[in-house]
Amino acid sequence: MSDILCIGSVLWDIIGRAPSSLRLGSDVPGRITRLPGGVAMNIAMTLTRFGLRPALLTAVGRDAEGDELIAACLRMGLECGHVYRSDDLPTDRYMAIEGANGLIAAIADAHSLEMAGDKILRALGDGSLGSEAAPYSGLIALDGNLTEALLSDIARSALFARADLRVAPASPGKAERLMPLLGHPRATLYVNLEEAGLIAKGRYDTAAEGAQALLDRGAARVLVTDGGRLAAEGTAGQGVITGQPPQVLVTRVTGAGDTFMAAHIVAEARGASRAAALEAALRAAADYVSGDIGS
């Protein structure tokens, strides 16, 4: 039995990190790591650190990299019994370069997840985890690496009508894919300020402005971050509140947003108030980017 379903990208993160500031054309010494990653995976890994047991709904190839990835997931205590294993699609990968001045560039190769489509959701309709007659009613963390068509289907599907949906874009470039979920009455969107502007079709100076704009466009609930500046949580009918992230030395950025989202989910599952849950999520994200907790 799992506490939450994590739906979306589960892949290998290949991250190059250098201690110096980087610019176009930089060629510097650093470290290159390969770790299990992807938005859904990062959220699931963080949830396990907080004591929850997540189940993964994703696509992983039946190749050597896929076998390694599933083995790594199982070692971390993640439920993989409903993962779609494809015979003809390779395991997805993500590659990023980070310097002392933050993320320099990244490429997400999540094409296998996109091509698998609704095959990854079979367990929600065949009775394993739910059905149209008895939809899954627990927590679901959903990531924006799914296609816009599939996200639109999810927004209208009876299979998700009772779920507590927690939704995150995979990147600013994919933020607009979440627009079909804006009107879902049980969806909470986790975005940064740039992504909020892309979804709400405007430019906003603060996270609070971005949160209010998303509420005005029909969102039921949103959380908007803005790096080290004030973050905001907005709930329809209850207004917008803000929280200040702790000031820390940033040593990494990839996965920080996923850590924020997971920590917020856990805090609320434990009964925290709106303000306390926001504070807990900001503290966890600060610990992550400072390197105070493991990858």
N, C-alpha and C positions, 0 to 999 in steps of 0.2 A: 504494500500500500504506500502510495506517495502522498506528500503534502501539497504539491503544486506541480502542474505540467509546464514545461519549458518548451515552447514551440518555435522553431526557427533554425538558425545556422549553428552547426557544430562542425568545427573544422580545425585545421592546424594553423596556428599563428606563428609566422616566421617574423621575428622582430629584431631589427638591428638598432642598438642603442649606443650612442657616443656621449662622453661626458662634456664635450665642447659644443658650442653653438655651431649650427650648420647653415649653409646656404647652398644655392644651386651650384652643382659641380663639386661639392666638398668630398674629399677622399681622406678619411681619418680612421684611426684605430678605434675599436669599440668591441662590443660583444653582440653575437648573434645567437638567438635562442629559438627553439621550436617547442611550443607548448600547446596543449588543447585550448582552443579559443572559439570565437564566434559569439554573437550577442547572446543567444540562448544558452550556450555553454558557459560563458562568463557569469551570467546570472545564476545558473545552476550551481557552479562551483562556489560562489559566494554564499548561496543559500545553505549549502552543506556546512560551511564554516560556522553558520549561525544555528546549526542543529536541525535544519529541515531536510527532508528526503525528496528531492525532485525526480520526476520522470521526464525523459527526453522524447519529443516527437520531432524527428528530423530525417534527413536523408544522408546516408553514409555509404560510400562505395564498397563493393566486395573486393577491394584491392588490399595490398599489404599495408598501405597507409591507413585504410579504413579499419583493418583488423587491429592495428596498433592503437588507433583512436578509441575504439570501443573498449579495448582492454584497459586503457587509461581511465576512461569514464567509470568502468566497473570498480577499479581500484579506489576511486574517490567516493564510491557509494551511490553513484547515480543509477537510476533504473533505466535500462536500455531495451527492455523486452518489446517495446512498441516502435523501435527505430526501423525505418524503411531502409533495407539494404538493397542497393541496386547492383545488378550484374553488369550493366553497360555504362554507368555513370561513375566518373572518378570521384574520390573524396575531395571536398572543397578545401581551398587554402586562402590565407590572408597574409599579405606582406606589408610591413610598415618600417619606416625609418624615423627614429626619434633622436633629437639632440637636446642639449641643455635648454634650448629655446623652444622646446615642445615638439609636436608632431610635424615632420617635414613633408612627408608624402606617404600614401598608403594605396594599395590595390587590393580589392576584395574579389576573389574568384569564387563566387557562390552560385555558379551556373547550374551545378547539379541539383542544388536545393530548388532553384527556380523551375528546372525541367521536371523534377519529381512531382511538383504541383500538389494536388489534394491527396495523393497517395500517402503522404505523411500523416494525414488526419484520419485514416481508416479506423483506428481504435476508438475514435469519438462517435462513430456511427454504427459500428458492428456489435455493440454490446459489451466490448472489452472495458471501455471507460465510460461509455454513455451511448445514447441512441436518440432519435428524434422524439420518441415517446418519453424517454427519461434522460434529458440532456445532462451533461456534466455540470455540476453546480459549485465546483471548488475554484481555487485560484489558478489562473493561467497567465504565464508570462509569454507574451507574443512579440516577436521581433520583425522589423521591417525589411528583412531580407527576402520575405515572401513576395511574390509578384503582386502588382496592384489588383489584378483580376482575382487572385485568390483572397487577398485581404477584403475586397469588395464582397466576395461570396461569404466570408466569415462574418462580415458586418450584418448580413441579411439572414444568415443560417440559424435555423432552430437549434442546431447542435451547440451553439454558443449563447443562446438566449438567457441562460441562468448563470453563466460563468462570471466570476469576478475577473475581468480582463485587465491586465496590466501591459501596456503597449509601449515599445521603444523603437525609434527609427534606427536603422543600421548605421546611417551616416547622414549628413546634410543632403547629400545627393539623392537619397532615397526617402527623405522626409515626406515629400508630397504623396507618397504611396499610402500614407496613413489617413488621408482625407476621408475615405469612405467610412472610417471608424469614428469620425468626429461626432456623429449623431447617435452613436451607440450608448444607450442609457447606463450601461454597466462597465464602460471602458474608462480607464485612467491612462492618460498619455504622459510619458516621461520624455522631455525634449530639452535641448539647450536653446539659448536665445535665438541663434541663427535658424535653427529648425522651426521654432515657433513662428518666426517671421515668414518662412517659406510656406508653412501650412496655412497661416492666417492671412497671407498675401499682404504683408506690410513690413515696415521697418520700425523696430522698437528699441528704445534706449535702455530699458531695464527689464529684468525678468518679470516683475509685477505687471508691467504694461503688456508683455507678451502673453502672460497667463490670462489677463483680462480679455485680450483680443481673442484668444482661443475659446474662452467661455462665451463671448459674444457671438462666435460663429457656431455655437451649438454643442461644444464639448461639455461632458458631464463633470469631468475632473481632470486637472492638469498639474504637472510639476515642471517648472522651468528653471534650469541652472544657467549660470553665466560665469564660469570659471571661478575666480576668487571673489567675485562680487556677489551681492545679495541674490539668493535663490528665492523662488516663490512657489506656493501651492495655492491653486484656485479650485473651489468647488461650487457648482451651480447652486445658487440660492444662499450661499454662505460667504461669498466674497473671496478675497485674496489675502493670504498671509505671507510674510517673508522670513528668511533666516539667513544669518551670516556664516559663511564657511570659515572654519578655523584657518588661520594663516600658517602655511607650512612651506618648506622647501620642496619644490616639485622635482621628482626624479624620474617619473614616468606618467604617461597619460592614457595609453591604450587600455581600455577596460574600466576607466574611472566612472563613466556614466552607468555602466552595467552594475558596478559595485554600489553606486548611489541607489539605483532602483531596487536591487536585492535587499539592501539594508532597510529601505523604507517599507518594503513588503513585510519583512520580518518584524519590524517595530510595530506595525499596525496589527499583525497577526497576534502579537503579544498584548494588544489592548492600548497602545500608546495613543495619545491625543494627536490632533493634526500638527500642532507646534512641536510636540516631543518627537513625533515620527520624522518630521522634516529635519530637526536637529540631529537625530541619530543617523540619518542618511548622509547628511553633510559631514559629520564627524568620521563616518566609515570611509567616505570618498577621500577625505583629507588624509587619513591614515594610509590609504592605498597609494595615492600619488606621491606621498612622502617616502614610501617604501617600508612603513612600519608594520605592514602585514604582507604575507606571502602572495606570490602570483597565483 
